[in-house]
Amino acid sequence: MLGLILFLVVSTLAIHHSPPVWALVCGAAALGLALGGYVLARIPRATACGQLLGPLTLILPFGALLAWRSGVLAGVVSILGVYSAVVAATLVTLTTTVADMMDALETALRPFARFGLPVDSIVLAFSLTLRLIPLMLGTASEVLEAQRARGLTGPGRALTAFGIPLMVRTLVRAKALGEAMISRGLDD
């Protein structure tokens, strides 16, 4: 997990504090390094593709919007930066069990409990975040399929038809999760 954090910090700083052409090189290098981790970890190609194509379908439209607003180079650099972070984070989740991640996070944060840091709440929030990412991607895929089925293809309508249902479904899920946590006494 420390390696992932280091990768994210270094790649973000390299990409965002470099001249445009170097930012493109840094973004491509970060993505290549993250993908190289899949080879080192011997992740099967089918598993890797299954895990990495979903996020790409979400990142590309936002990159296209950014390219339209800020230029193609800015859009491509942003896609490379965000996607390399997703690829690296997915690699960690594929090679590390959730229990091991939670144990490592709790161990790392436990010394700060004496300063009032709510370690158990942070670990719970992190674990819920990991669990909700695949649900969010599944919801996004459902919304995209419904959008295609309705024939909503225009740029303005497509973004509205995608964003609003995704946000509504996410907020409904968050409310239900919050109510379930409160009913179990986790409302602090």
KOLTIKE-965809 format. One record per residue: residue in three letters; x, y, z of N, C-alpha, C, O in turn. Coordinates in pm, whole numbers, plus 50000, padded with zeros to 5 digits. Example, Ala and Ser with C-alpha at 12.3 -4.5 7.8 and 13.67 -1.06 7.14 Angstrom:
2
Ala513194943150780512304955050780513204967050780514244966850846
Ser512854977550708513674989450714512905000350787513415011450804
END
This chain:
188
Met500824988150000500005000050000500865012550000500515022649939
Leu501995011850068502915023250065503465025349924503665036649879
Gly503715014149855504175015049716503145021749627503485029749541
Leu501875018449648500805024549571500735039549600500625047649508
Ile500805043249726500765057449762501945064849701501785075749647
Leu503115058949709504315065149651504155066649500504465077149443
Phe503655056149434503425056649290502465067949255502725075649162
Leu501355068949328500355079249300500915093249319500685102049236
Val501655095349427502205108649454503245112449348503195123349293
Val504175103349321505255106449226504695108449086505055117949017
Ser503815099549042503285100848906502445113548892502515120248790
Thr501655116748993500835128948987501705141348982501465150348901
Leu502715141949066503615153449065504375154448933504535165348879
Ala504835143048881505585143248755504705147648639505145155148552
Ile503465143048638502565146348528502125161048535502125167948433
His501765165648652501175178948663502175190248679501805201948671
His503445186948701504445197548716505505196648607506645200648627
Ser505115191348492506025190348378505465198448263504255200748257
Pro506335202748171505815209148050504915199247975505065187147994
Pro504005204047893502995195347830503535182647764502985171847785
Val504585183747685505085171847616505675162047717505485149947705
Trp506395167247817506955158347920505855152348007505995141048054
Ala504785159648027503655154248102503075142148029502685132348092
Leu503025143047896502565131747816503495119747832503035108447847
Val504785122247830505765111547849505665105547989505705093348005
Cys505515114148088505385109348227504115101148245504115090948313
Gly503025105648184501765098248192501865084548127501385074648181
Ala502495084148010502685071347940503605062248020503365050148029
Ala504655067948079505565059948161504855054448284505055042948322
Ala504025062648347503285058148466502345046748429502255036848501
Leu501655048248317500745037548273501525024948238501105013848272
Gly502645026448170503495014848136504015007848260504044995548266
Leu504415015648359504915009848485503795002248556504014991148606
Ala502615008248561501485001548628501104988748554500854978448618
Leu501074989248421500754977048344501844966548357501574954548355
Gly503084971148372504194961748394504034954048524504494942648534
Gly503384960048621503124953148747502244940948727502374931148800
Tyr501344941448629500484929948600501304918348546501034906748577
Val502304921548467503184911048414503994904948528504114892648538
Leu504554913448614505344908448727504504900148823504984890248879
Ala503254904148843502374896948935501724884748871501014877248937
Arg501984882848742501434871548665499894871248671499284860748688
Ile499304883048655497844883948648497434879048510497954883948410
Pro496514869648502496074864748370495494876148284494834885148336
Arg495764875648155495344886348064493824888548070493364899948070
Ala493054877648075491594878948078491144886248205490234894548201
Thr491764883048317491424889648444491774904448437490984913048477
Ala492974907348386493414921248376492474929248287492054940248322
Cys492144923748171491244930848079489864932748141489264943448128
Gly489374922548208488074923648273488034934448379487014941148396
Gln489134936248450489194946248556489454960348502489024970148564
Leu490144961448389490604974548344489764980848235489884992848210
Leu488914973248169488104979048063486934987248118486574997548060
Gly486354982948228485244990348289485615004648325484925013948282
Pro486685006648401487065020448435487415028848311487185040948309
Leu487965022348210488335029748088487105035448020487145046447965
Thr485995028048025484765033047963484215045248037483455053047980
Leu484585046848162484175058648237485145070248220484745081848215
Ile486425067048210487445077448203487495084048065487695096148055
Leu487315076247959487425081747823486435093047794486835103247737
Pro485155091747831484245103047804484645115947876484535126947821
Phe485115114647998485545126548071486825132248011487005144448007
Gly487715123647963488915128247893488565135247764489185145247728
Ala487555130047693487105136447569486525150247598486765159747524
Leu485765151247705485215164247744486335173947779486285185647740
Leu487325169347851488455177847886489245181747761489685193147749
Ala489425172347668490115175447542489365186047464489975194847403
Trp488055185347465487235195147396487365208947460487395219147391
Arg487445209047595487495221847666488905227547676489075239747669
Ser489915219047693491265224047722492305220247618493455224547628
Gly491945212447521492895208147419493155193247428493025187047533
Val493525187647315493735173147305494845168547398494715158247464
Leu495945175947402497065171747486496665171147633497025161747703
Ala495935181047680495485181047820494565169247847494655163047953
Gly493685166047753492775154647769493515141547775493235133147860
Val494485139747685495245127247682496095125747808496165114947866
Val496725136647851497545136247973496675132748093497085124848178
Ser495505138548102494605135548214494155121048212494115114448316
Ile493805116148094493405102048082494545092948128494325083548204
Leu495755095748082496895087548120497135087948271497395077648333
Gly497045099748329497275101048473496245093748556496585086248647
Val494995096048525493915089648602493915074548579493765066848673
Tyr494075070548453494015056248423495195048748484495045037448528
Ser496375054848486497525048148548497285046248698497685036148755
Ala496615056048762496285054648904495285043348925495415035449019
Val494285042448837493285031748847493945018148824493655008548895
Val494825017348725495505004748694496345000348814496334988548851
Ala497075009648874497925006148989497075002049109497394992249177
Ala496005009349135495145005849248494474992349227494324984649321
Thr494064989549104493444976649073494454965449091494094954549138
Leu495694967849054496744957749073496894954349221497024942649258
Val496864964549306496984962049450495794953749498495964944449577
Thr494594957049452493424949449498493414935149444492854926249507
Leu494034932949328494094919449273495154910749342495044898449342
Thr496154917049401497254909449461497234909249613498054902549675
Thr496314916649674496254917649819494814915349864493884921149809
Thr494644907049964493294904750015492824917150091493624924850144
Val491524919050095490944930450166491294929650315491574939850378
Ala491274917650369491614916050511493044920650538493304927350638
Asp493974917050448495364921550465495484936650453496244942950527
Met494734942550360494764957250346494234963950471494814973750519
Met493124958750523492544964850643493464963350763493614972550842
Asp494094951550776495044949450885496224958950875496664964650975
Ala496744960750754497884969850734497494984150765498254991450829
Leu496324988350720495865001950747495645004150896496025014450951
Glu495034994350961494794995651105496114996051182496255003951275
Thr497054987851144498364987751210499085001051190499705006251283
Ala498995006451069499675019051041499045030751116499745039951158
Leu497725030451133497035041551197496915040251349496675050251417
Arg497075028351403496865025951546497655035451636497105039951737
Pro498925038851606499645048151695498985061951705499185069051804
Phe498215065851604497565078951607496265079051687495655089551706
Ala495845067351733494605066551812494755074351943493785079951993
Arg495955074751999496145081952125495995097052109495845104252207
Phe496035101951983495805116051955494345118751916493995129851875
Gly493505108551930492095110251902491665106351761490515108551723
Leu492555100751682492195096451547491275084351555491625074351618
Pro490115084951492489165073751497489585062551401489045061451291
Val490535054451442491135044251357490085034451306490055031351186
Asp489225029651393488225019851350487285025651245486905018751151
Ser486905038351261486015044751164486715046551030486095044750925
Ile487985049951032488745051750908488885038350835488715037650714
Val489205027950909489335014650849487995010050790487945004350681
Leu486905012650863485585009250812485275017050684484785011350587
Ala485565030050683485305038250565486115033450446485605032850334
Phe487375029850469488225024850362487685011550308487645009450187
Ser487275002850397486744989950355485444991650276485224984650178
Leu484575000950319483345003550246483645009550108482975006250010
Thr484635018250102485015024149974485455013249877485045013249761
Leu486295004049924486734993049837485554984749789485534980349675
Arg484594982649876483424974549840482504981849743481884975649656
Leu482414994949757481475002449675481995005949536481205009249448
Ile483305005249514483845008449381483284999049275482805003849172
Pro483314985849295482724977149192481224979449174480704978549063
Leu480524982549283479094985549272478864998149189477934998749109
Met479715008049209479595020549133479865018048984479155023348898
Leu480855009948954481145006648815479994998848752479645000948636
Gly479404989848829478254982248781477064991348753476364989748654
Thr476845000948842475765010648823476015019048698475095021648621
Ala477275023248680477605031148560477365023048433476865028448334
Ser477705010248435477465001748318475975000348291475545000748175
Glu475184998648396473724997648379473155010348318472315009748228
Val473615021848365473115034548314473515036448168472715041048086
Leu474765032648134475215033747995474385024647904474035028647793
Glu474095012547950473265003447870471865009047850471315008347739
Ala471275014447954469945020347943469965032447850469015034847774
Gln471045040047857471195051747770471255047447624470595053447539
Arg472035037247595472135032047457470805026347410470425028047295
Ala470095019547499468815013447463467775024147427466895021847344
Arg467895035647490466945046547462467375055047342466635063947300
Gly468555052347288469035059747172469515073747202469505082447115
Leu469945076047325470445089347363471905090247323472785085047392
Thr472165096847211473535097147159474115111047149475315112447130
Gly473305121547161473845135247151474745138447268474505133547379
Pro475795146647247476755149347355476125155147480476405150447590
Gly475265165347467474665171447585473665162147652473665160747774
Arg472835155847572471825146747627472485134447686472035129347789
Ala473535129547622474195117447671474805119747809474705111147896
Leu475445131347829476055134247959474985135548067475155130448177
Thr473895142348035472795143848130472135130348157471845126948272
Ala471905122648051471265109548066472145099848141471645090148198
Phe473435102048143474345093548217474535098548360474405090948456
Gly474825111348374475195116848504474085117048606474305113648723
Ile472895121048565471795122448662471375108848718471295107548840
Pro471105098648635470735085648694471855079648778471595073148880
Leu473105081648736474225076348813474275083048950474455076349052
Met474105096148952474135103449079472955099349168473135097149288
Val471765098249111470595094549190470765080549250470515078549368
Arg471205070949168471395057349219472465056849326472345049549424
Thr473535064649308474615065049407474115070949538474425065749645
Leu473355081749531472835087849653471845078749725471825078249848
Val471015071649650470075062249711470835051149783470495047449895
Arg471875045849718472695035449780473385040849905473435033950007
Ala473925053049898474615058950013473645060950130473995058450245
Lys472435065450100471445067450206471095054150272471025053250395
Ala470865043750191470545030550246471685025250331471465019350437
Leu472915027250285474085022650360474185030350491474465024350595
Gly473965043350487474015051450609472965047150710473245046250830
Glu471755044450662470685039950752471025026250811470755023850929
Ala471605017450731471985004350783473075005650889473044998550990
Met474015014750868475085016650966474535022651095474945018551205
Ile473625032151083473025038251203472245027751282472315027451405
Ser471505019151211470725008951281471614998951353471164992151445
Arg472874998051313473814989051381474694996251483475634990451537
Gly474375008951508475095016551610476395022551563477245025751646
Leu476585024151433477825029751381477615044151338478095048151232
Asp476905051951417476565065451377477505076051431477205087951420
Asp478615072451489479555082551538480405086451425481285094951440
END
